Every structure is written in C-alpha cells, then in structure tokens.
Amino acid sequence: PYDALRNERCRANVLHTLPSRAMLADGLAQYLALKRWSKWLLVVGRRDEDKLLADALKRAAKRFGAKIVAEKPWTYGPDARRTAQSEVPVFTQDVDYDVLVVADEIGEFGEYLMYRTWAPKLVAGTQGLVPTSWHRTHEQWGAAQLQSRFLRTFKRQMNPTDYHVWAAVRAVGEAATRTRSVASRDIAAYIRSDDFGLPGFKGQALTFRKWNGQLRQPILLVTPNALVSVSPQKGYLHQVSHLDTLGYDAPESKCRMR
C-alpha cells in the first residue's frame, strides 16, 4: 500500500492492484465528511507503517474538510489487554472530537480502544470502521458469486490479499483474451489502454491509472460483520472518473515513469 511506490518511487513496469494508503484514507474521509464527523482524534502506533498511514489520514482530512483536533502516539506498548480499561479513558478524556481515527496496521492496540473511550465515540481507521478493498460481507454487483466460488474452492473466506491476486491474474487473462496474444508486451499495452476494463465485482469496470499504474477501484467501508458503505461517496465529482477522488490524482502525482 506504500504511496511512495505510486509517486517518486514508481516504475513503468509495475501495476498496483492493491489500493494505496492514500486511497484507503480518502475513502474513509469521504464517508466521515458525508456524516459530518469532522473532528478527529488521531491515534498513531509505534511502527513506521503506522506513521505512513497517519500521514495519509492527515492528507485526507485536509482534502475533505476534517480537522484533526489532536494527534496522540500510543506509548503504552503492544500488550494493551491488561491495561486498556484504565488507560484508554484517561488517554481520550481531554479532547473534544467526533471520531477516534486509529493508525495501527498490525493490531497492537486498536481493538482495545473501542468501548473504552471516556465519551461514547466512534472508532475508525485500522479498527472499528475500516476502509478496505475486499471483505467477506461484500455481496453487491455479483460479488456473492465470487465469494461463494472462492469459499467452495479454498474452504475459507476471500480476504483482501486474495482479491488483489485475483485481480492481477484476471487482468492478465482478460488482456490475453482480448488481444489473442500471450506476448507480455501486447498484454501490458492492452492493460494500460483505454479499451481495458476489469470486471471487478464493484459496480463498474476497473482501470489502471496511466500516470502511476494504480488500479482505480471503489473502497469498501466495513465493520467485522457488516458492509457499511462504499466510497467514492455521492457528490464527490471528477472530470475524468469519480474513482480518481481516491488517492493521488494526476496533477498531484510525483510519479515519473522510468
């Protein structure tokens, strides 16, 4: 999900089926803006990846009109189970916010913030209301068929990594079928062309951005057992594709293909 791989460290021979952190953050921020939950308490984990996600969330907040009223690092260590009941209320009581936004990618502490805050507040980010590319509760636009086929074949639920791999393989297969060629140059050229569209079970054909190789795709907003919404949200318009309201648009991109 590294944003740098879609910007200054991009490569002409790489395509990304994973959404970037910026896309995930923008998808979440659009929904929070729609609900007018505009005051965020941002809690950031100790790992470098958490800090990168926090940067994406701060960028999203600025883009969609949210205000980060406080940013707090989680300094209580990875074992929050024993101490969360006493620490989390104190940790959150001195801030006036609408939603607690968490950057804790490996789940060291985020789960223990819910239902323990000083005031009854929402939790979103890596825990609570989570932006993701795929989830077992997604059944719209024919996704139930893909879910059931995967479950029948592999005896488990399809997860985001499975979806990313499936999308990559399906893109190559689609291009090979359309071009009637197995030459890598022909396949790559077709995938990047305006004629390509991946039927990705997300309500519309998915395409790759020419400026950084990122797959345009809607972002699911989920809880552990429910699909809450799908971004882009209504009202967020774009002159090319409303999917380009998620992540780095062409004018913002630092990618120089090489």
C-alpha positions as CSV (number, residue, x, y, z in Angstrom):
1,P,0.0,0.0,0.0
2,Y,3.0,2.3,0.0
3,D,2.2,5.7,-1.5
4,A,5.8,6.2,-2.5
5,L,5.6,3.3,-4.9
6,R,2.8,5.3,-6.7
7,N,4.8,8.6,-6.6
8,E,8.5,9.3,-6.5
9,R,9.5,5.5,-6.5
10,C,7.1,4.4,-9.2
11,R,8.2,2.1,-12.0
12,A,7.0,1.8,-15.6
13,N,6.9,-2.0,-15.4
14,V,4.8,-2.2,-12.2
15,L,1.0,-2.1,-11.9
16,H,-0.7,-2.0,-8.5
17,T,-3.9,-3.9,-7.7
18,L,-3.6,-3.0,-4.0
19,P,-5.2,0.3,-3.1
20,S,-2.6,2.8,-1.7
21,R,-2.8,4.1,1.8
22,A,-4.0,7.4,0.3
23,M,-6.9,5.7,-1.4
24,L,-8.0,3.9,1.8
25,A,-7.7,7.1,3.8
26,D,-9.6,9.2,1.2
27,G,-12.4,6.5,1.1
28,L,-12.8,6.7,4.9
29,A,-12.5,10.5,5.0
30,Q,-15.3,11.0,2.3
31,Y,-17.7,8.9,4.4
32,L,-16.8,10.7,7.7
33,A,-17.3,14.1,5.8
34,L,-20.7,12.9,4.5
35,K,-21.8,12.1,8.1
36,R,-20.3,15.4,9.3
37,W,-18.0,13.7,11.7
38,S,-15.4,16.4,11.1
39,K,-13.4,16.5,14.3
40,W,-10.8,13.7,14.5
41,L,-8.7,12.4,17.4
42,L,-5.8,10.6,15.5
43,V,-4.0,7.9,17.5
44,V,-0.8,6.6,15.9
45,G,1.0,3.4,16.6
46,R,4.8,3.0,17.1
47,R,5.7,1.3,13.8
48,D,6.9,3.1,10.7
49,E,3.9,1.8,8.7
50,D,1.5,3.3,11.2
51,K,3.2,6.7,10.7
52,L,2.8,6.4,7.0
53,L,-0.9,5.7,7.4
54,A,-1.2,8.6,9.7
55,D,0.4,10.8,7.0
56,A,-2.2,9.6,4.5
57,L,-5.0,10.2,7.0
58,K,-3.8,13.8,7.7
59,R,-3.7,14.4,3.9
60,A,-7.3,13.0,3.6
61,A,-8.5,15.2,6.4
62,K,-7.2,18.3,4.7
63,R,-8.7,17.3,1.4
64,F,-12.2,16.6,2.7
65,G,-12.5,19.3,5.3
66,A,-11.9,17.4,8.5
67,K,-9.9,18.8,11.4
68,I,-7.5,16.7,13.4
69,V,-8.1,18.3,16.8
70,A,-5.4,16.2,18.4
71,E,-2.8,13.6,17.4
72,K,-1.6,11.2,20.0
73,P,1.1,8.5,19.8
74,W,0.2,5.2,21.5
75,T,3.0,4.8,24.1
76,Y,1.6,2.1,26.3
77,G,3.3,-0.8,24.5
78,P,1.8,-3.6,22.4
79,D,0.1,-5.5,25.3
80,A,-3.0,-3.3,25.8
81,R,-5.2,-6.1,27.0
82,R,-4.2,-5.8,30.7
83,T,-4.2,-2.0,30.9
84,A,-6.7,-0.7,28.3
85,Q,-9.6,-0.5,30.8
86,S,-7.8,2.1,32.9
87,E,-5.5,3.8,30.3
88,V,-7.9,4.5,27.4
89,P,-10.4,6.7,29.3
90,V,-7.6,8.9,30.5
91,F,-5.9,8.8,27.1
92,T,-9.1,10.2,25.4
93,Q,-10.8,12.4,28.1
94,D,-9.2,15.7,27.4
95,V,-10.2,16.1,23.7
96,D,-13.4,17.2,22.1
97,Y,-13.8,15.0,19.0
98,D,-16.4,13.2,16.8
99,V,-14.5,10.1,15.9
100,L,-11.3,8.4,17.1
101,V,-9.2,7.6,14.0
102,V,-6.6,4.8,14.5
103,A,-3.4,4.1,12.7
104,D,-2.4,0.6,13.9
105,E,-1.9,-1.6,10.9
106,I,-0.9,-4.9,12.7
107,G,-3.5,-4.5,15.5
108,E,-1.3,-4.0,18.5
109,F,-3.8,-1.8,20.4
110,G,-6.6,-0.5,18.2
111,E,-9.1,-3.2,19.1
112,Y,-8.9,-2.2,22.8
113,L,-9.8,1.4,22.1
114,M,-13.4,0.6,21.2
115,Y,-16.0,0.9,24.0
116,R,-13.3,2.2,26.4
117,T,-13.1,5.8,25.4
118,W,-14.0,8.5,28.0
119,A,-17.0,9.6,26.0
120,P,-19.1,7.3,23.8
121,K,-17.3,8.0,20.5
122,L,-16.9,6.2,17.2
123,V,-13.7,4.4,16.2
124,A,-12.5,4.2,12.6
125,G,-9.3,3.6,10.6
126,T,-7.5,0.3,11.0
127,Q,-10.1,-0.8,13.6
128,G,-13.8,-0.1,14.0
129,L,-15.0,1.3,10.7
130,V,-12.3,0.1,8.3
131,P,-11.6,1.0,4.7
132,T,-10.6,-2.0,2.6
133,S,-10.5,-3.3,-1.0
134,W,-12.5,-6.5,-0.1
135,H,-14.5,-8.1,2.7
136,R,-16.5,-11.2,3.2
137,T,-19.7,-9.2,3.7
138,H,-19.5,-7.7,0.2
139,E,-22.2,-9.3,-1.9
140,Q,-23.3,-6.5,-4.3
141,W,-22.7,-6.4,-8.1
142,G,-22.3,-10.1,-8.4
143,A,-19.6,-10.3,-5.6
144,A,-21.6,-13.0,-3.9
145,Q,-20.8,-15.4,-6.8
146,L,-17.1,-14.7,-6.5
147,Q,-17.3,-15.1,-2.7
148,S,-19.1,-18.5,-3.0
149,R,-16.8,-19.8,-5.7
150,F,-13.7,-18.9,-3.6
151,L,-15.2,-20.5,-0.4
152,R,-16.1,-23.7,-2.3
153,T,-12.6,-24.0,-3.8
154,F,-10.4,-23.0,-0.8
155,K,-12.7,-23.7,2.1
156,R,-12.2,-20.2,3.6
157,Q,-13.4,-16.7,3.1
158,M,-11.8,-14.4,0.5
159,N,-9.6,-11.7,2.0
160,P,-8.1,-8.5,0.5
161,T,-4.8,-10.2,-0.4
162,D,-6.8,-12.9,-2.3
163,Y,-8.7,-10.2,-4.1
164,H,-5.6,-8.4,-5.2
165,V,-4.0,-11.6,-6.6
166,W,-7.3,-12.5,-8.3
167,A,-7.5,-9.0,-9.9
168,A,-3.9,-9.2,-11.2
169,V,-4.4,-12.7,-12.7
170,R,-7.8,-11.7,-14.1
171,A,-6.3,-8.6,-15.7
172,V,-3.7,-10.6,-17.5
173,G,-6.2,-13.2,-18.6
174,E,-8.6,-10.5,-19.8
175,A,-5.9,-8.8,-21.8
176,A,-4.6,-12.1,-23.3
177,T,-8.2,-13.0,-24.4
178,R,-8.9,-9.6,-25.9
179,T,-5.6,-9.3,-27.8
180,R,-5.4,-13.0,-28.6
181,S,-1.7,-12.9,-27.7
182,V,0.5,-14.2,-25.0
183,A,3.3,-11.7,-25.6
184,S,4.0,-9.7,-22.5
185,R,4.4,-6.5,-24.5
186,D,0.9,-6.9,-26.1
187,I,-0.7,-7.8,-22.8
188,A,0.9,-4.8,-20.9
189,A,0.0,-2.4,-23.7
190,Y,-3.7,-3.5,-23.6
191,I,-3.9,-3.4,-19.8
192,R,-2.8,0.3,-19.9
193,S,-5.0,1.2,-22.9
194,D,-8.4,2.9,-22.9
195,D,-10.0,-0.3,-24.1
196,F,-9.2,-2.3,-20.9
197,G,-11.8,-2.7,-18.2
198,L,-11.6,-5.3,-15.4
199,P,-15.0,-6.7,-14.2
200,G,-14.0,-6.5,-10.6
201,F,-17.4,-7.0,-8.9
202,K,-17.5,-3.5,-7.6
203,G,-20.3,-2.0,-9.8
204,Q,-18.1,-0.7,-12.7
205,A,-15.2,-1.7,-14.8
206,L,-11.9,-1.1,-13.1
207,T,-9.0,0.5,-15.0
208,F,-5.4,1.4,-14.3
209,R,-4.2,5.0,-14.0
210,K,-1.8,5.9,-16.7
211,W,0.3,8.2,-14.5
212,N,1.2,5.7,-11.8
213,G,-0.1,2.2,-12.7
214,Q,-2.7,2.2,-9.8
215,L,-5.9,0.2,-10.3
216,R,-8.9,2.5,-9.8
217,Q,-11.4,0.8,-7.5
218,P,-14.1,1.6,-5.0
219,I,-13.2,1.3,-1.3
220,L,-15.4,-0.7,1.0
221,L,-16.1,0.6,4.5
222,V,-16.7,-2.3,6.8
223,T,-17.0,-3.5,10.4
224,P,-16.1,-7.1,11.2
225,N,-19.6,-8.3,10.3
226,A,-21.1,-5.7,8.0
227,L,-20.6,-3.6,4.9
228,V,-21.4,0.0,5.9
229,S,-20.8,2.0,2.7
230,V,-18.7,2.1,-0.5
231,S,-16.6,5.1,-1.5
232,P,-16.4,7.3,-3.5
233,Q,-19.4,8.8,-1.9
234,K,-22.1,10.6,-3.8
235,G,-21.3,14.2,-4.5
236,Y,-17.6,13.8,-5.0
237,L,-17.2,14.6,-8.7
238,H,-14.2,14.4,-11.0
239,Q,-13.7,15.4,-14.6
240,V,-12.4,12.0,-15.7
241,S,-13.5,9.4,-13.2
242,H,-15.1,9.8,-9.8
243,L,-12.7,7.0,-8.7
244,D,-9.9,9.5,-9.1
245,T,-11.2,11.3,-6.0
246,L,-9.5,8.4,-4.1
247,G,-5.7,8.6,-3.8
248,Y,-3.3,10.7,-5.8
249,D,-4.8,12.3,-8.9
250,A,-2.6,13.1,-12.0
251,P,-1.9,16.7,-11.1
252,E,-0.8,15.7,-7.6
253,S,1.4,12.7,-8.7
254,K,5.1,12.8,-8.3
255,C,5.5,9.7,-10.5
256,R,7.8,10.0,-13.4
257,M,7.7,6.6,-15.1
258,R,11.1,5.0,-15.7
